[in-house]
Amino acid sequence: MNNWMTPEEMARKRDFRKKLMYVAIPVIGAVLGSIIGILSKML
């Protein structure tokens, strides 16, 4: 088990993942919105 991490690394990874979610959710929303817009124009 050489992939064991210290509590500090665990906390840092958790914070990074939280930041990633804050960035990813609006991006995914924008992409889905644009795809829906393109599809509605095509129909």
mmCIF file of the N, C-alpha and C atoms, coordinates in Angstrom:
data_MODEL
# 
_entry.id   MODEL 
# 
loop_
_atom_site.group_PDB 
_atom_site.id 
_atom_site.type_symbol 
_atom_site.label_atom_id 
_atom_site.label_alt_id 
_atom_site.label_comp_id 
_atom_site.label_asym_id 
_atom_site.label_entity_id 
_atom_site.label_seq_id 
_atom_site.pdbx_PDB_ins_code 
_atom_site.Cartn_x 
_atom_site.Cartn_y 
_atom_site.Cartn_z 
_atom_site.occupancy 
_atom_site.B_iso_or_equiv 
_atom_site.pdbx_formal_charge 
_atom_site.auth_seq_id 
_atom_site.auth_comp_id 
_atom_site.auth_asym_id 
_atom_site.auth_atom_id 
_atom_site.pdbx_PDB_model_num 
ATOM 1   N N  . MET A 1 1  ? 0.845   -1.197 0.000   1.00 0.00 ? 1  MET A N  1 
ATOM 2   C CA . MET A 1 1  ? 0.000   0.000  0.000   1.00 0.00 ? 1  MET A CA 1 
ATOM 3   C C  . MET A 1 1  ? 0.881   1.248  0.000   1.00 0.00 ? 1  MET A C  1 
ATOM 4   N N  . ASN A 1 2  ? 1.518   1.526  -1.108  1.00 0.00 ? 2  ASN A N  1 
ATOM 5   C CA . ASN A 1 2  ? 2.405   2.691  -1.184  1.00 0.00 ? 2  ASN A CA 1 
ATOM 6   C C  . ASN A 1 2  ? 1.649   3.942  -1.610  1.00 0.00 ? 2  ASN A C  1 
ATOM 7   N N  . ASN A 1 3  ? 0.340   3.838  -1.806  1.00 0.00 ? 3  ASN A N  1 
ATOM 8   C CA . ASN A 1 3  ? -0.446  5.008  -2.211  1.00 0.00 ? 3  ASN A CA 1 
ATOM 9   C C  . ASN A 1 3  ? -1.165  5.631  -1.021  1.00 0.00 ? 3  ASN A C  1 
ATOM 10  N N  . TRP A 1 4  ? -0.746  5.268  0.210   1.00 0.00 ? 4  TRP A N  1 
ATOM 11  C CA . TRP A 1 4  ? -1.333  5.852  1.416   1.00 0.00 ? 4  TRP A CA 1 
ATOM 12  C C  . TRP A 1 4  ? -0.891  7.296  1.517   1.00 0.00 ? 4  TRP A C  1 
ATOM 13  N N  . MET A 1 5  ? -1.822  8.177  1.866   1.00 0.00 ? 5  MET A N  1 
ATOM 14  C CA . MET A 1 5  ? -1.519  9.604  1.914   1.00 0.00 ? 5  MET A CA 1 
ATOM 15  C C  . MET A 1 5  ? -1.647  10.134 3.334   1.00 0.00 ? 5  MET A C  1 
ATOM 16  N N  . THR A 1 6  ? -0.928  11.208 3.606   1.00 0.00 ? 6  THR A N  1 
ATOM 17  C CA . THR A 1 6  ? -1.028  11.870 4.904   1.00 0.00 ? 6  THR A CA 1 
ATOM 18  C C  . THR A 1 6  ? -2.352  12.629 4.975   1.00 0.00 ? 6  THR A C  1 
ATOM 19  N N  . PRO A 1 7  ? -2.823  12.938 6.176   1.00 0.00 ? 7  PRO A N  1 
ATOM 20  C CA . PRO A 1 7  ? -4.088  13.692 6.299   1.00 0.00 ? 7  PRO A CA 1 
ATOM 21  C C  . PRO A 1 7  ? -4.054  15.020 5.555   1.00 0.00 ? 7  PRO A C  1 
ATOM 22  N N  . GLU A 1 8  ? -2.893  15.680 5.533   1.00 0.00 ? 8  GLU A N  1 
ATOM 23  C CA . GLU A 1 8  ? -2.783  16.958 4.815   1.00 0.00 ? 8  GLU A CA 1 
ATOM 24  C C  . GLU A 1 8  ? -3.025  16.756 3.320   1.00 0.00 ? 8  GLU A C  1 
ATOM 25  N N  . GLU A 1 9  ? -2.429  15.697 2.768   1.00 0.00 ? 9  GLU A N  1 
ATOM 26  C CA . GLU A 1 9  ? -2.615  15.425 1.337   1.00 0.00 ? 9  GLU A CA 1 
ATOM 27  C C  . GLU A 1 9  ? -4.072  15.077 1.047   1.00 0.00 ? 9  GLU A C  1 
ATOM 28  N N  . MET A 1 10 ? -4.694  14.325 1.962   1.00 0.00 ? 10 MET A N  1 
ATOM 29  C CA . MET A 1 10 ? -6.110  13.974 1.795   1.00 0.00 ? 10 MET A CA 1 
ATOM 30  C C  . MET A 1 10 ? -6.965  15.236 1.756   1.00 0.00 ? 10 MET A C  1 
ATOM 31  N N  . ALA A 1 11 ? -6.711  16.167 2.697   1.00 0.00 ? 11 ALA A N  1 
ATOM 32  C CA . ALA A 1 11 ? -7.482  17.409 2.762   1.00 0.00 ? 11 ALA A CA 1 
ATOM 33  C C  . ALA A 1 11 ? -7.256  18.237 1.506   1.00 0.00 ? 11 ALA A C  1 
ATOM 34  N N  . ARG A 1 12 ? -5.998  18.289 1.046   1.00 0.00 ? 12 ARG A N  1 
ATOM 35  C CA . ARG A 1 12 ? -5.677  19.065 -0.154  1.00 0.00 ? 12 ARG A CA 1 
ATOM 36  C C  . ARG A 1 12 ? -6.399  18.479 -1.357  1.00 0.00 ? 12 ARG A C  1 
ATOM 37  N N  . LYS A 1 13 ? -6.422  17.151 -1.452  1.00 0.00 ? 13 LYS A N  1 
ATOM 38  C CA . LYS A 1 13 ? -7.089  16.492 -2.573  1.00 0.00 ? 13 LYS A CA 1 
ATOM 39  C C  . LYS A 1 13 ? -8.592  16.758 -2.530  1.00 0.00 ? 13 LYS A C  1 
ATOM 40  N N  . ARG A 1 14 ? -9.161  16.749 -1.313  1.00 0.00 ? 14 ARG A N  1 
ATOM 41  C CA . ARG A 1 14 ? -10.591 16.992 -1.158  1.00 0.00 ? 14 ARG A CA 1 
ATOM 42  C C  . ARG A 1 14 ? -10.929 18.430 -1.566  1.00 0.00 ? 14 ARG A C  1 
ATOM 43  N N  . ASP A 1 15 ? -10.094 19.389 -1.145  1.00 0.00 ? 15 ASP A N  1 
ATOM 44  C CA . ASP A 1 15 ? -10.308 20.791 -1.532  1.00 0.00 ? 15 ASP A CA 1 
ATOM 45  C C  . ASP A 1 15 ? -10.203 20.950 -3.038  1.00 0.00 ? 15 ASP A C  1 
ATOM 46  N N  . PHE A 1 16 ? -9.215  20.285 -3.648  1.00 0.00 ? 16 PHE A N  1 
ATOM 47  C CA . PHE A 1 16 ? -9.026  20.366 -5.096  1.00 0.00 ? 16 PHE A CA 1 
ATOM 48  C C  . PHE A 1 16 ? -10.247 19.820 -5.819  1.00 0.00 ? 16 PHE A C  1 
ATOM 49  N N  . ARG A 1 17 ? -10.768 18.699 -5.314  1.00 0.00 ? 17 ARG A N  1 
ATOM 50  C CA . ARG A 1 17 ? -11.943 18.086 -5.945  1.00 0.00 ? 17 ARG A CA 1 
ATOM 51  C C  . ARG A 1 17 ? -13.152 19.010 -5.818  1.00 0.00 ? 17 ARG A C  1 
ATOM 52  N N  . LYS A 1 18 ? -13.256 19.694 -4.663  1.00 0.00 ? 18 LYS A N  1 
ATOM 53  C CA . LYS A 1 18 ? -14.367 20.626 -4.457  1.00 0.00 ? 18 LYS A CA 1 
ATOM 54  C C  . LYS A 1 18 ? -14.269 21.786 -5.436  1.00 0.00 ? 18 LYS A C  1 
ATOM 55  N N  . LYS A 1 19 ? -13.056 22.333 -5.610  1.00 0.00 ? 19 LYS A N  1 
ATOM 56  C CA . LYS A 1 19 ? -12.844 23.419 -6.572  1.00 0.00 ? 19 LYS A CA 1 
ATOM 57  C C  . LYS A 1 19 ? -13.154 22.938 -7.979  1.00 0.00 ? 19 LYS A C  1 
ATOM 58  N N  . LEU A 1 20 ? -12.739 21.707 -8.277  1.00 0.00 ? 20 LEU A N  1 
ATOM 59  C CA . LEU A 1 20 ? -12.971 21.132 -9.601  1.00 0.00 ? 20 LEU A CA 1 
ATOM 60  C C  . LEU A 1 20 ? -14.473 21.048 -9.876  1.00 0.00 ? 20 LEU A C  1 
ATOM 61  N N  . MET A 1 21 ? -15.259 20.647 -8.859  1.00 0.00 ? 21 MET A N  1 
ATOM 62  C CA . MET A 1 21 ? -16.709 20.567 -9.029  1.00 0.00 ? 21 MET A CA 1 
ATOM 63  C C  . MET A 1 21 ? -17.308 21.950 -9.285  1.00 0.00 ? 21 MET A C  1 
ATOM 64  N N  . TYR A 1 22 ? -16.836 22.964 -8.526  1.00 0.00 ? 22 TYR A N  1 
ATOM 65  C CA . TYR A 1 22 ? -17.349 24.332 -8.718  1.00 0.00 ? 22 TYR A CA 1 
ATOM 66  C C  . TYR A 1 22 ? -17.074 24.812 -10.134 1.00 0.00 ? 22 TYR A C  1 
ATOM 67  N N  . VAL A 1 23 ? -15.950 24.386 -10.722 1.00 0.00 ? 23 VAL A N  1 
ATOM 68  C CA . VAL A 1 23 ? -15.611 24.785 -12.093 1.00 0.00 ? 23 VAL A CA 1 
ATOM 69  C C  . VAL A 1 23 ? -16.381 23.930 -13.092 1.00 0.00 ? 23 VAL A C  1 
ATOM 70  N N  . ALA A 1 24 ? -16.463 22.624 -12.824 1.00 0.00 ? 24 ALA A N  1 
ATOM 71  C CA . ALA A 1 24 ? -17.021 21.683 -13.797 1.00 0.00 ? 24 ALA A CA 1 
ATOM 72  C C  . ALA A 1 24 ? -18.525 21.868 -13.984 1.00 0.00 ? 24 ALA A C  1 
ATOM 73  N N  . ILE A 1 25 ? -19.263 22.142 -12.904 1.00 0.00 ? 25 ILE A N  1 
ATOM 74  C CA . ILE A 1 25 ? -20.728 22.221 -13.003 1.00 0.00 ? 25 ILE A CA 1 
ATOM 75  C C  . ILE A 1 25 ? -21.175 23.324 -13.961 1.00 0.00 ? 25 ILE A C  1 
ATOM 76  N N  . PRO A 1 26 ? -20.663 24.573 -13.845 1.00 0.00 ? 26 PRO A N  1 
ATOM 77  C CA . PRO A 1 26 ? -21.065 25.604 -14.816 1.00 0.00 ? 26 PRO A CA 1 
ATOM 78  C C  . PRO A 1 26 ? -20.631 25.278 -16.241 1.00 0.00 ? 26 PRO A C  1 
ATOM 79  N N  . VAL A 1 27 ? -19.450 24.675 -16.395 1.00 0.00 ? 27 VAL A N  1 
ATOM 80  C CA . VAL A 1 27 ? -18.958 24.330 -17.737 1.00 0.00 ? 27 VAL A CA 1 
ATOM 81  C C  . VAL A 1 27 ? -19.878 23.294 -18.368 1.00 0.00 ? 27 VAL A C  1 
ATOM 82  N N  . ILE A 1 28 ? -20.224 22.251 -17.604 1.00 0.00 ? 28 ILE A N  1 
ATOM 83  C CA . ILE A 1 28 ? -21.127 21.209 -18.106 1.00 0.00 ? 28 ILE A CA 1 
ATOM 84  C C  . ILE A 1 28 ? -22.485 21.818 -18.445 1.00 0.00 ? 28 ILE A C  1 
ATOM 85  N N  . GLY A 1 29 ? -22.970 22.726 -17.581 1.00 0.00 ? 29 GLY A N  1 
ATOM 86  C CA . GLY A 1 29 ? -24.241 23.399 -17.841 1.00 0.00 ? 29 GLY A CA 1 
ATOM 87  C C  . GLY A 1 29 ? -24.204 24.197 -19.127 1.00 0.00 ? 29 GLY A C  1 
ATOM 88  N N  . ALA A 1 30 ? -23.098 24.919 -19.346 1.00 0.00 ? 30 ALA A N  1 
ATOM 89  C CA . ALA A 1 30 ? -22.966 25.732 -20.558 1.00 0.00 ? 30 ALA A CA 1 
ATOM 90  C C  . ALA A 1 30 ? -22.927 24.844 -21.798 1.00 0.00 ? 30 ALA A C  1 
ATOM 91  N N  . VAL A 1 31 ? -22.180 23.741 -21.712 1.00 0.00 ? 31 VAL A N  1 
ATOM 92  C CA . VAL A 1 31 ? -22.073 22.820 -22.849 1.00 0.00 ? 31 VAL A CA 1 
ATOM 93  C C  . VAL A 1 31 ? -23.442 22.209 -23.157 1.00 0.00 ? 31 VAL A C  1 
ATOM 94  N N  . LEU A 1 32 ? -24.136 21.744 -22.116 1.00 0.00 ? 32 LEU A N  1 
ATOM 95  C CA . LEU A 1 32 ? -25.470 21.164 -22.325 1.00 0.00 ? 32 LEU A CA 1 
ATOM 96  C C  . LEU A 1 32 ? -26.428 22.199 -22.899 1.00 0.00 ? 32 LEU A C  1 
ATOM 97  N N  . GLY A 1 33 ? -26.369 23.421 -22.386 1.00 0.00 ? 33 GLY A N  1 
ATOM 98  C CA . GLY A 1 33 ? -27.233 24.484 -22.892 1.00 0.00 ? 33 GLY A CA 1 
ATOM 99  C C  . GLY A 1 33 ? -26.987 24.766 -24.358 1.00 0.00 ? 33 GLY A C  1 
ATOM 100 N N  . SER A 1 34 ? -25.713 24.815 -24.753 1.00 0.00 ? 34 SER A N  1 
ATOM 101 C CA . SER A 1 34 ? -25.394 25.097 -26.158 1.00 0.00 ? 34 SER A CA 1 
ATOM 102 C C  . SER A 1 34 ? -25.822 23.936 -27.052 1.00 0.00 ? 34 SER A C  1 
ATOM 103 N N  . ILE A 1 35 ? -25.648 22.703 -26.578 1.00 0.00 ? 35 ILE A N  1 
ATOM 104 C CA . ILE A 1 35 ? -26.066 21.528 -27.361 1.00 0.00 ? 35 ILE A CA 1 
ATOM 105 C C  . ILE A 1 35 ? -27.587 21.548 -27.547 1.00 0.00 ? 35 ILE A C  1 
ATOM 106 N N  . ILE A 1 36 ? -28.314 21.844 -26.466 1.00 0.00 ? 36 ILE A N  1 
ATOM 107 C CA . ILE A 1 36 ? -29.783 21.902 -26.552 1.00 0.00 ? 36 ILE A CA 1 
ATOM 108 C C  . ILE A 1 36 ? -30.204 23.016 -27.505 1.00 0.00 ? 36 ILE A C  1 
ATOM 109 N N  . GLY A 1 37 ? -29.510 24.161 -27.439 1.00 0.00 ? 37 GLY A N  1 
ATOM 110 C CA . GLY A 1 37 ? -29.808 25.268 -28.350 1.00 0.00 ? 37 GLY A CA 1 
ATOM 111 C C  . GLY A 1 37 ? -29.587 24.888 -29.804 1.00 0.00 ? 37 GLY A C  1 
ATOM 112 N N  . ILE A 1 38 ? -28.474 24.209 -30.079 1.00 0.00 ? 38 ILE A N  1 
ATOM 113 C CA . ILE A 1 38 ? -28.168 23.787 -31.456 1.00 0.00 ? 38 ILE A CA 1 
ATOM 114 C C  . ILE A 1 38 ? -29.226 22.789 -31.938 1.00 0.00 ? 38 ILE A C  1 
ATOM 115 N N  . LEU A 1 39 ? -29.571 21.829 -31.078 1.00 0.00 ? 39 LEU A N  1 
ATOM 116 C CA . LEU A 1 39 ? -30.569 20.822 -31.458 1.00 0.00 ? 39 LEU A CA 1 
ATOM 117 C C  . LEU A 1 39 ? -31.926 21.463 -31.712 1.00 0.00 ? 39 LEU A C  1 
ATOM 118 N N  . SER A 1 40 ? -32.311 22.432 -30.891 1.00 0.00 ? 40 SER A N  1 
ATOM 119 C CA . SER A 1 40 ? -33.623 23.073 -31.072 1.00 0.00 ? 40 SER A CA 1 
ATOM 120 C C  . SER A 1 40 ? -33.661 23.878 -32.367 1.00 0.00 ? 40 SER A C  1 
ATOM 121 N N  . LYS A 1 41 ? -32.517 24.434 -32.779 1.00 0.00 ? 41 LYS A N  1 
ATOM 122 C CA . LYS A 1 41 ? -32.465 25.158 -34.057 1.00 0.00 ? 41 LYS A CA 1 
ATOM 123 C C  . LYS A 1 41 ? -32.542 24.190 -35.237 1.00 0.00 ? 41 LYS A C  1 
ATOM 124 N N  . MET A 1 42 ? -31.928 23.008 -35.067 1.00 0.00 ? 42 MET A N  1 
ATOM 125 C CA . MET A 1 42 ? -31.927 22.018 -36.145 1.00 0.00 ? 42 MET A CA 1 
ATOM 126 C C  . MET A 1 42 ? -33.314 21.431 -36.362 1.00 0.00 ? 42 MET A C  1 
ATOM 127 N N  . LEU A 1 43 ? -34.072 21.264 -35.295 1.00 0.00 ? 43 LEU A N  1 
ATOM 128 C CA . LEU A 1 43 ? -35.400 20.642 -35.418 1.00 0.00 ? 43 LEU A CA 1 
ATOM 129 C C  . LEU A 1 43 ? -36.393 21.572 -36.103 1.00 0.00 ? 43 LEU A C  1 
# 
